[in-house]
């Protein structure tokens, strides 16, 4: 049986360190990005924009807030198949709190 973890690690690498973040730029542009995801860890909605300058009125997706901070029930957005967006990803919200994962080759 083939070890899927070994196959994944041969073709992709995590390009960021997992952490709880609040910065307006969730991901910088990366032409080598193969997949990414963002999860809202805060209790307020998180506004996500594919590009610069996310605000609560200029965004592409709203991720619902968690029931309790950091409980894992907040909204998630990810891309791991098809055409992967490789540009900057920005966020906005009241007291934003999120975690983001980026893989690249």
Buried (B, 14 or more C-beta within 10 A) or exposed (E): EEEEEEEEEEEBEEBBEEEEBEEBEBBEEBEEBBBBBBBBBBBBBBBBBBBEEBEEEEBEBBBBBBEEBEEEBBBBBEBEEEEBBBBBBBBBBEEBBBBBBBBBE
